[in-house]
Amino acid sequence: MNIVIIGGVAAGAKAAAKIKRLLPDSKVEIYTDDTHVSYSSCGLPYYIEGNFSDYRSLLVRSVEEFKESGIDVYLESKVEKILIPQQQILVAAPDKARLVSYDKLIIATGARPFIPPIKGYENFNNVFTVRKIEDGINIREKMLNSKNAVIIGSGFIGLELLEAFVKNGLEVDLIEKNNRIMSSFDADMSEIIKARLESYHPKTFRFHIGETVSEFFGSNGSLTTVRTLSGKEFNTDMVIICSGIVPNVELARDAGIELGESGAIKVNKIMQTSAPNVYACGDCTEERHIVSGRSAWVPLGSTANKEGRCAAMNAAGIYTEFEGVLGSAVSRCLNTTMSMTGLTELEAVQFGYTPVTAVVSKPDKVAYMPDVGDITLKVIADKVTGLLLGGQAVGSIGADKRINALATALLAHLTVQEFNQNDLTYSPPYSTTIDPLLNAMSILCTKVSRPC
């Protein structure tokens, strides 16, 4: 059997390795327009910050290592077209274009940075996005020779880069078009994030909320000034655009493969697309949200790896379902951990629930411990059924373990009443006697229709 995979990084590389283990006699090929095949793009902000000095630490598996396991990798080889009836792809390789036949095809084309309509964007060499290894190398090199920077966008990547620049001594202006930072969180939690970050010392950064970047100015290929629609101007040595990402679906769309509600590739539970013998996985696909039951596009590295494995198993003839996603995520910025899972309160309303919430602010461990921090935890449930819907946590590093526990409960479709019986661990260095998560459940017990 000949299995062709378009794209590498997380999903494509995972699919290739898995399918070769399952079908050792099969021919497995990866075609990617990237210069590297398997690496941790999530680690780029930490490389830029200087947590480690060699970018090669981000590389998961080299072309040579794939070759040793019997997988052929073709770098800088852009797939121009998928020919569904012929079961072929057209590849524009560095040397020449050629047709490649497949028995099974796995699309793992990922996503790319979204570039807002900014006048002058393409004119300057010190405007960056964050996606590939080269992006990280170029940003770090420029950062080490800069005094100030502008970040456009305040999502996970924007805040991770904020930490990187601040810790390297730069003055930073972060520009956000929405009326709050980290808008994937509920508004009350976004305000807590902002307040915590603004209390960081030394504070060498400024948030500019509700501002839309309209134009770049500079000379000789180097940007010097950023202007917003309101007329504000920011002088800078470099700009990073972190305005989100969009799925790379053009190849699939042009082949007649069905796209989903989100605009990403539509797949079923076994990662099949609408085309025969074609699977898709990773950031180019949409998933089923486990809580809402609706289609969702949740581009995360952890999800991409799981989807790549699932696509490979089904392409190999081993029936395996991908359950879906919760949108579980965590990030860190300037000693503040931000984590979330499931639906936000706003999303719960949009999907027809009657949400009730509990917000708890507590120490992350017993107060007499020397390194005590604090956590604000928000848990959301449906008033009528008591079903847990989601949660968010902001604070010290222990915030994420509360969200991990809650994510497990969401996967099991637990109610407030059921989770309230949970036996969570306790020891002074790790938690208060009653964990903040159980405090939140006690509050929710008084708000749902069937009390605990």
SVG drawing of the C-alpha trace seen along z (x, -y; Angstrom):
<svg xmlns="http://www.w3.org/2000/svg" viewBox="-34 -60 56 66">
<polyline fill="none" stroke="black" stroke-width="0.4" points="0.0,0.0 1.2,-3.5 0.3,-6.1 0.9,-9.8 0.9,-12.5 0.7,-16.2 2.3,-18.2 4.4,-17.4 5.0,-19.2 2.7,-17.5 -0.3,-15.7 1.4,-14.7 4.6,-13.5 2.6,-11.6 0.5,-9.9 3.5,-8.8 5.3,-7.3 2.2,-5.5 1.1,-4.1 4.6,-2.8 4.6,-0.9 1.2,0.6 2.0,1.4 5.8,1.9 5.7,3.1 3.8,0.1 5.3,-2.8 4.9,-6.0 5.8,-9.5 5.6,-12.9 5.4,-16.0 5.8,-19.4 6.7,-22.9 8.5,-23.5 12.2,-23.3 11.8,-20.9 9.4,-18.0 8.8,-17.4 9.2,-20.1 7.5,-21.8 6.0,-25.1 4.5,-25.6 8.0,-25.9 9.0,-28.8 8.2,-31.6 10.3,-29.8 13.2,-29.5 12.8,-33.2 12.8,-34.0 16.1,-32.1 15.0,-29.2 17.3,-27.2 19.9,-28.4 19.8,-25.8 16.7,-25.8 17.5,-22.2 16.0,-21.3 12.6,-22.0 13.2,-19.3 11.4,-16.1 12.5,-13.9 14.8,-14.6 14.5,-13.6 17.3,-11.1 15.5,-9.5 12.3,-9.1 14.4,-7.6 15.9,-5.1 12.4,-3.9 11.4,-3.6 9.6,-6.9 10.5,-9.2 10.3,-12.9 10.3,-15.5 11.0,-19.0 10.3,-22.2 7.9,-20.3 4.6,-22.1 1.5,-20.0 -0.3,-22.0 -3.3,-19.8 -5.1,-16.7 -6.6,-14.6 -9.4,-12.6 -10.5,-10.4 -7.0,-9.4 -5.8,-9.1 -2.8,-11.3 -1.2,-14.5 0.7,-17.0 3.9,-18.0 6.0,-21.1 9.4,-19.9 12.6,-22.1 13.7,-20.1 10.5,-19.5 6.8,-18.9 5.6,-15.3 2.5,-13.2 2.5,-10.9 -0.1,-8.1 -1.6,-7.1 -3.8,-4.3 -4.6,-6.4 -4.0,-10.1 -3.7,-12.0 -4.1,-15.8 -2.2,-17.6 -1.7,-21.0 -2.1,-22.8 -2.8,-26.5 -1.1,-29.8 -1.0,-33.2 -3.9,-35.5 -2.6,-38.8 -5.0,-41.8 -5.4,-44.3 -2.5,-46.6 -1.2,-49.0 2.5,-48.5 2.7,-45.1 4.8,-43.5 7.3,-46.3 9.4,-45.7 11.9,-43.0 11.3,-43.6 7.7,-42.5 7.3,-38.9 4.8,-36.1 5.3,-33.0 4.8,-29.6 8.0,-28.0 11.5,-27.3 12.9,-30.2 10.4,-32.6 11.8,-31.8 15.4,-32.2 14.7,-35.5 12.7,-37.0 15.2,-36.0 18.1,-37.5 16.2,-40.7 15.0,-40.9 18.6,-40.7 19.5,-43.7 16.3,-45.8 15.2,-48.1 11.5,-48.0 8.8,-45.9 5.1,-46.1 3.0,-42.9 -0.3,-42.9 -2.8,-40.6 -3.1,-39.4 -4.0,-35.7 -1.8,-32.9 1.1,-33.5 0.9,-37.3 1.3,-37.0 4.0,-34.3 6.0,-36.7 5.3,-39.5 7.0,-37.5 9.9,-36.7 10.5,-40.4 10.0,-41.8 12.4,-39.2 15.0,-40.3 14.7,-43.9 12.6,-45.3 9.9,-48.0 6.8,-46.5 3.5,-48.0 0.8,-45.3 -2.1,-46.4 -5.4,-44.6 -8.4,-45.4 -10.9,-43.8 -12.0,-45.6 -10.0,-43.1 -7.0,-40.9 -7.2,-37.1 -10.8,-37.3 -11.0,-33.5 -11.7,-33.7 -14.8,-35.2 -14.6,-39.0 -14.3,-38.7 -11.4,-36.3 -9.7,-38.5 -9.8,-41.4 -8.1,-39.3 -5.4,-38.3 -4.8,-42.0 -4.7,-43.1 -2.2,-40.4 0.1,-41.2 0.0,-44.9 1.2,-44.3 4.3,-42.7 7.6,-44.4 9.4,-45.8 6.6,-46.8 8.2,-47.6 5.0,-47.1 1.7,-48.8 -1.6,-47.4 -3.5,-49.4 -7.0,-47.9 -9.6,-48.6 -7.0,-49.8 -6.8,-48.5 -3.5,-48.7 -4.0,-50.4 -0.6,-51.2 3.1,-50.6 5.8,-53.2 9.5,-53.0 12.3,-53.4 14.9,-51.2 12.9,-48.1 12.9,-48.7 9.6,-49.5 9.9,-52.3 6.3,-53.3 3.0,-51.6 -0.2,-53.6 -3.7,-52.7 -7.1,-53.8 -7.5,-56.2 -4.3,-58.0 -2.0,-56.7 1.6,-56.0 4.2,-53.7 7.9,-53.9 9.4,-50.4 12.4,-48.3 10.2,-45.3 6.6,-44.1 5.2,-40.6 1.7,-39.9 -0.2,-37.5 -3.7,-38.1 -4.7,-34.4 -4.4,-31.7 -6.5,-30.3 -6.7,-26.7 -4.9,-25.8 -7.8,-24.3 -7.3,-25.7 -5.8,-22.4 -8.7,-20.4 -11.4,-22.9 -10.0,-23.0 -10.2,-19.2 -13.9,-19.3 -13.4,-18.1 -16.2,-19.3 -15.4,-22.0 -17.2,-22.3 -19.1,-25.1 -15.9,-26.6 -14.2,-26.7 -11.8,-23.9 -12.0,-20.5 -15.0,-18.4 -14.2,-14.9 -16.1,-12.2 -15.2,-10.3 -12.5,-8.3 -11.0,-11.4 -12.3,-10.6 -13.1,-13.5 -15.9,-13.5 -13.4,-12.1 -12.8,-8.4 -9.5,-7.2 -8.7,-10.7 -8.2,-11.5 -7.4,-14.8 -6.0,-15.7 -4.5,-18.6 -5.0,-22.3 -6.6,-22.1 -9.6,-20.1 -12.6,-20.8 -13.7,-18.6 -16.7,-17.8 -16.9,-19.7 -17.5,-17.1 -19.7,-19.4 -21.7,-21.3 -21.8,-18.5 -21.3,-21.1 -18.5,-21.4 -15.6,-23.4 -12.1,-24.4 -9.6,-24.1 -6.1,-24.2 -3.8,-22.8 -0.7,-20.8 -2.0,-18.2 -5.1,-17.7 -3.1,-17.5 -1.0,-14.6 -4.1,-12.7 -5.8,-13.3 -2.7,-12.2 -2.7,-8.9 -6.4,-8.4 -6.1,-9.1 -3.2,-6.7 -4.9,-3.9 -8.0,-4.2 -6.0,-4.5 -4.3,-1.3 -7.7,0.4 -7.9,0.3 -11.2,-1.3 -10.6,-4.0 -12.8,-6.9 -11.6,-10.4 -13.9,-11.4 -13.6,-15.2 -12.2,-18.2 -12.8,-20.3 -10.6,-23.2 -8.3,-22.5 -5.4,-25.0 -2.8,-26.5 -0.3,-29.3 2.1,-31.4 3.0,-35.0 5.0,-36.8 4.3,-34.4 0.6,-34.2 -0.8,-30.8 -4.0,-31.0 -5.9,-27.8 -9.3,-26.8 -11.4,-23.9 -14.9,-23.4 -17.4,-26.2 -17.1,-29.7 -20.1,-31.3 -20.9,-33.2 -20.6,-30.1 -22.9,-28.2 -25.6,-30.8 -25.1,-30.7 -25.5,-26.9 -28.8,-27.0 -27.8,-26.2 -28.8,-28.1 -25.4,-28.6 -24.7,-29.2 -21.2,-30.0 -19.0,-30.0 -15.8,-32.1 -13.4,-31.3 -10.2,-33.1 -8.0,-31.1 -4.3,-30.4 -2.9,-27.6 -1.6,-25.9 -1.8,-26.3 -1.0,-30.0 1.9,-29.2 3.9,-27.7 6.8,-30.0 6.0,-29.9 2.2,-30.3 0.5,-31.8 -3.2,-32.4 -5.7,-31.1 -8.9,-32.5 -11.1,-29.7 -14.4,-30.0 -16.5,-26.9 -19.6,-26.8 -22.6,-24.4 -26.1,-24.1 -28.7,-25.2 -31.4,-22.8 -29.3,-19.5 -26.3,-20.3 -24.1,-19.2 -20.6,-20.7 -19.9,-22.8 -16.4,-24.4 -14.0,-26.3 -11.1,-28.8 -8.3,-29.4 -5.9,-32.2 -3.0,-32.5 0.0,-30.5 1.3,-27.4 -1.2,-25.2 -4.1,-26.7 -3.6,-24.1 -4.0,-21.0 -7.5,-22.2 -8.5,-22.6 -7.0,-19.2 -9.2,-17.7 -12.2,-19.6 -11.5,-18.4 -11.6,-14.8 -15.0,-15.5 -16.3,-17.1 -15.1,-14.1 -17.2,-11.9 -20.2,-14.3 -20.2,-14.6 -22.7,-16.8 -21.9,-19.2 -23.4,-16.8 -21.2,-14.0 -18.0,-16.0 -18.7,-17.3 -18.1,-13.8 -14.6,-13.8 -11.6,-12.8 -8.9,-15.3 -5.5,-15.2 -4.4,-17.4 -1.0,-18.3 0.1,-21.7 2.7,-22.2 0.0,-21.4 -3.4,-22.6 -5.6,-24.1 -7.5,-21.6 -10.5,-21.9 -9.3,-22.4 -10.5,-25.5 -12.2,-23.2 -14.3,-21.7 -15.1,-25.1 -16.5,-26.1 -18.6,-22.9 -20.0,-23.7 -21.1,-27.1 -22.6,-25.6 -24.5,-23.1 -26.6,-26.0 -27.3,-27.3 -28.4,-24.3 -32.0,-23.1 -31.2,-19.9 -29.1,-20.8 -26.2,-18.6"/>
</svg>
